[in-house]
Amino acid sequence: MTARSGDDVVVLGVGMHPWGKWGRNFVEYGVAAARDALRDAGLPWSAVQFVSGADTMRNGYPGYVSGATFAQALGWNGADVASSYAACASGVTAIEAARTRILAGLCDVALVVGADTTPKGFLAPNAGDRPTDPDWLRFRLIGATNPTYFALAARRRMDLYGATSTDFAKVKVKNAANGLANPYARYQKAYTVDEVLGSPMVADPLHLFEICATSDGGAALVLCSAAFAARHAGAAGAAVRIAAVSTVTPTYPNTIIDLPDIATDSTAVVAAPERPFKASIAFAAYEEAGIGPADLSVAEVYDLSTALELDWYEDIGLCARGEAERLLNDGATQIGGRIPVNTSGGLACFGEAVPAQAIAQVCEVTWQLRGQAAGRQVDGATAGITANQGLFGHGSSVLLRR
Amino acid sequence: MTSRTRVPALGAEGWFTTDPEPTLLGRRCTTCGTYVFPTADFGCPSPVCDGTDLVEVPLSRRGTVWSYTDARYQPPPPYVVPTAEHRPFCIAAVHLEAEGLVVMGAVVADVGVDQLSIGTEVELVVDVLFSDDETDHLIWKWKPVTAAGEAS
C-alpha cells in the first residue's frame, strides 16, 4: 500500500463521557459523548450521514445494534448505519467502517460512537453451557481469566528480559500521574511503587493495581473528508487527520498464546512469521502512512496490565525486544520524555469500557495534536499512534498526524 | 462405597486419554503434516494447505514451561470450584517441542509459582476438575518432573 495523505480523513470532533462505575444505561454515555463530539466539530446532528456504532455484548439487544441505538437516541435522521463488534478492538473497527466509507466517497460526515456499562469483577463469558466456544472453555477447563493471560506475558518479560515487579509498578505510577490531569479518567489518584506492590496479588506476578478494571464510559468522533473539512472549518479545524488504520488479523502460525485460546498454532510445518501478531498491528499502520515510530510524538497503548504496556513499547517499534524496561526507566515514555506513552492515564486510570476504549485513545491523541491536553500536553506533538488488540484476533491501531 | 463415573469434562471429550500414561489427543493434517490442538473442525488451519483430512494423534506427554502464573482469586463461572473454598492453583502454558505447540493447563495442586520457571520440564497427568454427586469430571493438568526424571 502507498501513502495517501491527500485522501486523509479528518478528525473534526471528539467527545467523551467520563469513565466510572455509574451503572446507568450505556446509551446515555454514548449520546453524551456524541453530542460533545458534534459540538466540538461545530456540526448539527442533522449533518451526519453515516453512524458507526461499536457494540457492547453486555447490554442486551440495543448493544448488538449500537449504531442504530445511538441514532434513535439522537433522533432518527435518516443516516446510513453500521454496528461493529471486534471485542476490545470494536472502536477501531467502527472507525474503519466510517473512514473507508468517507474515502470511498460514499459520505462526507460520519459519527463514530462506542459506550458500555459493565458488571463488577472479572469479565466472564455469557451464561449457559457452550462447549464449542473457546471463551467458555478457557474458564471452564482451566480457570483462565483475563489476568491469567496478562500474567503469562508479564512472567515472560521477567524470565527472558530480567524485568522486575518494580519496573511493572513504575508503569502504573507513570500512568496514574498522567491521569491526574484528565477530567474523563475514572481514577484520579497518584500511586507509589510501594502502594502498587502492596496491593493483593491477583495472578502472579501481577497485583490488583496493575490490572485494569472494567468501567462504564462513552467516546465519540466526528470524521469527515478533507474536502468537507476545508469548506466547513478551514485549515485550523482540519488540523488532525487519520493517516492510517490497522485492523489486521494474525498470520499463521500465531505462536503467542492469547485470549481466549488454550493452545497456539503449530510451528511444526510453517515457521513463525517475522512479526508476532501484536507487532504486525502497528507495522501495518506505519506501512499505510509511510511514517515510522521515529516520527511519533505520543502513543496510546492498551495497558490492560502494567507489563503489557511494556510489551507494546516493543510491538509498536519504540525500542528493540527486551529493551522496554530501559526505555521506561530512562523516562522516555513519561511526559517530557522522547516518546510519552499513555498521556491520558491509560487503562490504569480509566479501566476498560470495551467498545469505547479504542475511540477514547483517538480522542486523547487528537487533543495532544491540537495542543488541548491541558495539564498533560506533549509540547509540539505532530504525530501519534494508538494500539490495541481485541480477543479472537483483532488488530487495532490508528495513526494520526497534523 | 458406590462406584463413581469418571468422564472427560464437558467440552474436552476426546481431547485426552485416561491411560496410566495419558496423552493429549491432537490432530495432524494428512496433507501438510501440521499439528492442531484441541480440534480442527474446519480443516487444516494453515492458510497455504487445502487439507481437510486430519487424523487423531497423541501429543508429547512432556514439554517445557513457556510461561506460568497462578489464580489467587476464584475464577468466575463457568469455572466450578472443586473444593469447599477456592484454593489458589498454578496455570502453565507448555511448549511441546515435537509438535511446535504451546498448550495451557492447570498445574496439579500444591505446586506454587516458586516451583516453576520458564523451561521447567512438566508431564501431562489426568486429574479431577470437579466432582458432583456421582461423577468425577476429568481434565488434563501439568505436573513438574523431578530432577530424577519422575513426575513429582
Interface residues (C-beta under 8 A of the other chain):
Chain A: G121 F122 A124 P125 A127 D129 P131 T132 W136 L137 R138 F139 R140 L141 I142 G143 A144 T145 P147 T148 A151 L152 A153 A154 R155 R156 D159 L160 P200 M201 V202 A203 D204 P205 L206 Y252 P253 T255 I257 I262 A263 T264 D265 S266 T267 A268 V269 V270
Chain B: A9 L10 G11 A12 C29 C32 G33 T34 Y35 V36 F37 P38 P45 S46 P47 V48 W66 S67 Y68 T69 D70 A71 R72 Y73 P75 P76 P77 P78 Y79 V80 F89 I91 A93 A98 E99 G100 L101 V102 V103 M104 G105 A106 V113 S117 I118 L129 I139
